Every structure is written in C-alpha cells, then in structure tokens.
Amino acid sequence: MSELQPTTMKDIAEHFGVSIATVSRALNGSERVSEEKRKLICEYAHEHNFYPNDIAKSLRNSHKQPVKVIGVIVPEFTHYYFSTILNGIEDAASKRGYRIIATTSREQYDREVQLCQMFEAHQVCGVIVSQAKETQDYAHFQSLIDRGIPLISSVSWTATCRSCSTTASARV
C-alpha cells in the first residue's frame, strides 16, 4: 500500500494474516474476533487512516438498509439563493440520516436530463430540482416518478406530467 493509496480492508487483512471478513468483524466490534485482535486491527486501521468504503457497504446492505441519498439539481452553485437552498436541504437531510448529491444543470435542458438519468442509475431516494430555463419537455421527470422516485420541483410543471403532483406529494 502506498502513501497515496487509501488503506483497504484487504491491506489490513494481509498485514495481520487474516481474512477480510475477520477485519470487517473486528472493525464492527464483533465478539467473533478476540478482544486483543480487535484492538490491534482497530489501532492499525486508525494509524493508517482507514475509512470504510460507504459505497461498498451500501451495496452489501442495500436489501437491509437502502442507501439514503437525495439528488439535488440547481441551475448554479454560485448564486446566493441556490447556495442557501442547498445549505438548508443538506441540514434537513443530514438530520434524518440522508446524504445529498448536489449537481448543476447550468440552465441546460440536456444536462438536466443526464443528471436525472444519473440519479435513476444511482437509485436515489428522491430528487429535488429547480428546473433549467430551457426545459420544455418533462419526460425525464416523469421517468423518475414512474420508477417510484419522489420528485420535488420549485417550478410548477405538473399539468404536463401524468402523475407528478400526486406522486411527489404522496411519497415525500
């Protein structure tokens, strides 16, 4: 393991001559690993700045505990209004155990569509959007709703979506 590469559970396992599962158990405080071995592994992990990979953990536990991520699309980060909104969203989300993925559409419809597709692929719990000025077609928003992803929009476009208003308000 190099200084530039983050320490992994595999690195720790190799150092101690144990399995990755044993390292995981030790780091999670399992009594299946002796107290002495747990202490050594935890100290080594701390000394080598080990941080669990949240993405890997969420993949492993997704059937038990879904990833709690909310996608946010704003036109730009530099505008005071949107940075204030993002701060409020992040504060409220973190209090409820959620994380946010904040993105910008740069006021471009095509980028907004790509971001919605990315959020679908990442299976976010919901999307909050301030739509781009160019947006005239709302199929990308309807696609999120059709997949059961709650959507909150700062602009009223519900007349063009089949079930936007009822789905968004019922699921959020």
N, C-alpha and C positions, 0 to 999 in steps of 0.2 A: 504494500500500500504506500503510495507516495504522499507527500505533504499536500499536494494539490487535490488529490482524490479524496472524497469523503470516506470515512471508515464505514464498512458494511458489517452486517452480522456474519457474513462469510469470513471476513478478515478476523473478527474476534474468535470465531469458531476454530479457524486454523491456528491462531495463536495459542489457544488452550487445548487443542486436540480433541475438541468435542463437536457434536453436530450443530447445525444451525438451529434446529429445534430446541436443543438444550440452551443455547444462547438466548433464544426468544423467551423460553420459560424463565430463565434467570432474570432477564430484564423486566419481565412482567411479575416477578415476585413469587413464582410458583414454588410450592413446597416440594415438588418433584425433583428439585435441584437442591443439593445440600446448602446450608446457610453459608458455609465457607466459600464454596464455588460461586454462589450467587454474588457474594460480596466482592470477590476477585473480579468477576466478569463485569459487574456494575462499575467498579472503580476503574477498570481498564477502559470501558466504554466512555466514561466521563472524561478520563485523562486524554482520550483520543478524539474528543468532540463528536462522539457518535450521536446521531439523531435518527430515530425511526423514520422509515420512508412511509409517509402518510398515504401515498397513492397505492403502494403495495398492500398496506394494511387495509385500506378501504376495499380493494379488490377481493381480498381474502374474506373480509367480514361483510360484504355487501348484502348477503342474504340475511344476516342477523341485524345489522345496523347500517342502513343506507348512508352514503356519503351525503353530508348536509352542506350543499353548495348552492348558492343562488347566483345566477348570471345577471350582470347589470350592463346595459348598453346606454351610454350617454354620447351626445354629439362630440364633446371635447372635455378634456380634464382641466384645461387652463381657465375656463370661465368660472368665476367665483360661485355662481348659482349651482353649477353641477358638482363642483368640489364640495360644497356644503351639503348637497343632497347625498353624495357618496359617503361623507362622514356620518351622516345620520343613518343611512342604510347599514353601514358597517357596524356602527354602535348597536343598533337594534338586532342585527343578525348575530353578532358575537354573543350577546346576552342570552340568546336562545340556542347557542351551540352551532350556529351556521358560519360558514366562510363565504366570502364573495369573490367572484371573478369579475373584475371591473374592466370594461372594454370601451373603445370609442368607435363610433360609426364614421366620424369625420364628415358627418352630414351626407354620406354617400349610401344610396339605396343598396347597391351591390355588396358593399361591405356589411351593411346591416343584415342582409340575407345570409352571408357567410358566417357571421357571428351567431345567428340563430341556429344554423346548421351545426356549428361547433358545439353550442350548448346542448343540442339534441344528442350529439355523439357522446358528450361527456355526461349525459343523463343527469343534468342539474335538477334540483328540486323545484325551481321556479325561475322566472325571468322577469326583471324589471327593466322597462325600456322607455327612453324618451326618443321617439322615432326621428329618423332623418328627415330633413326638409323635402328631399327628393321622393320620399315614399308615397306611392300612389296605389300600389298593389300590396295586399296584406296577406298573401298566401303563406308566407313564411311564419307569420304569427299564428295563422290558423293551423299550420302544421304542428307547432308546439302544443297548441290546445288539443288537437286531435290525438296527440301522443300522451295526453294527460299531464302536461307540464303547465302549471299555473302561470298566468301572464298578467302583469300589471303594466299599463301604459299611461303615460302622462298626457297623451293626446287621445281624444275620443274618435275611434275608428270602428266602433262595434257594429255600426249599421252594415258594414261590408263583410263582416265575419259571421258565419252561421251561428256559432255558439259562444262567441268571445265573452260577452258580458256575463252570461250565467256561469260559464266555466270559471272565469277568472275570479269572480266574487265568491263562488261556492267553495273553491279549493284553497283560497289564501287565508 
